[in-house]
Amino acid sequence: NKKLEKVYNRNKQELEYDESGRRRGMEDYSAMSKRERMEVDKQKLAAMERIVSSTALKRMAKPGSTDPDKDMERLVGMTGAKERMRAMAARMEYDREAARQGRGNRKKAGKGAAGEPESRHMLFIGSPGTGKTTAARIMTGFLYRYGFIRENKCLETDGNFLKASTAADTAAKTGLILREASGGVLFIDEAYALAMDVAGKAAVATLMKRMEDDRGKVVIILAVYTDEMRKLIASNPGFASRFQNCIEFPDYTEQEMCEIFR
């Protein structure tokens, strides 16, 4: 972890981009001519496209549910998961109303003691095909309805896609994806892949740092298989504190699978 942090810090200026696609530290173009600025921007955009194309980023973006209550009720089975989702939605509604009315025991609703936004990152646990992606779009709808994200969008990717050929490129790629997801939800399926190698750990380090620095700007949902959950949590001590909202998705029964088929 120390070696990874050293690599990250050494490449920090190259890994972080501002909202215009320029690497941080390059914002002051005042000494350059217009032609020079255009050339620098062109080079930076080319570097970003090499790491992850803008087309791929656009394909990841999916709309959140416009009627999350109705979409949730239409789900077959998933009794426990739906109860948990209702409880989380009710808490969002309460926090929004409390913030409006100025209530909250010596702290603003939905915020910690220091006034920082409360963590709403989530961990979805379950086998493949148990509805985790669908649930992520529904939760996106709830988060948007109650004002905890600015856009009703869910950027969908997986743990393997976050990784690149080097730790530096992985950190840059993860940062670009996080920037694209800003204002909405980032859903990372098969998140167990982040605990498998050095590249995965570089992605985790970037996620942890941005979750701290950009708290309240994006909600991250990790989806992981039941058997792989402990490995993922153990891969970074920050997971347990940042992902306090957990929903378990049980396997469907034969009867439920028949109902889905019908």
QUIBELLIN-V526749 format. One record per backbone hydrogen bond with DSSP energy under -0.5 kcal/mol. CO is the residue of the C=O (numbers start at 1). NH is the residue of the N-H. Records with the same first field share a line. If there is no record, write none. Layout:
BEGIN
CO: NH / NH
END
This chain:
BEGIN
1: 5
2: 6
3: 7
4: 8
5: 9
6: 10
7: 11
9: 12
11: 14 / 15
12: 15 / 16
16: 24
18: 21
22: 18
23: 26
27: 29
29: 32
33: 37
34: 38
35: 39
36: 40
37: 41
38: 42
39: 43
40: 44
41: 45
42: 46
43: 47
44: 48
45: 49
46: 50
47: 51
48: 52
53: 57
54: 58
55: 59
56: 60
57: 61
58: 61
60: 156
62: 154
67: 71
68: 72
69: 73
70: 74
72: 75
78: 82
79: 83
80: 84
81: 85
82: 86
83: 87
84: 88
85: 89
86: 90
87: 91
88: 92
89: 93
90: 94
91: 95
92: 96
93: 97
94: 98
95: 99
96: 100
97: 101
98: 102 / 103
103: 109
104: 106
108: 111
110: 118
112: 115
116: 112
121: 245
122: 222
123: 125 / 247
124: 224
125: 249
127: 130
131: 135
132: 136
133: 137
134: 138
135: 139
136: 140
137: 65 / 141
138: 142
139: 143
140: 144
141: 145
142: 146
143: 148 / 149
144: 147
151: 153
152: 64
153: 185
154: 62 / 156
155: 157 / 187
157: 189
158: 162
159: 163
160: 163
166: 170
167: 171
168: 172
169: 173
170: 174
171: 175
172: 176
173: 177
174: 178
175: 179
176: 180
177: 181
178: 182
179: 182
181: 184
183: 150 / 151
184: 219
185: 155 / 187
186: 188 / 221
187: 157 / 189
188: 223
189: 159
190: 193
191: 194
192: 195
193: 196
197: 201
198: 202
199: 203
200: 204
201: 205
202: 206
203: 207
204: 208
205: 209
206: 210
207: 211
208: 212
209: 213
210: 214
212: 215
214: 217 / 218
217: 183
219: 186
220: 122 / 222
221: 188
222: 124
223: 191
224: 126
225: 228 / 229
226: 229
228: 232
229: 233
230: 234
231: 235
232: 235
233: 236
236: 239
237: 241
238: 242
239: 243
242: 244
244: 246
245: 123
247: 125
248: 250
249: 127
253: 257
254: 258
255: 259
256: 260
257: 261
258: 262
END
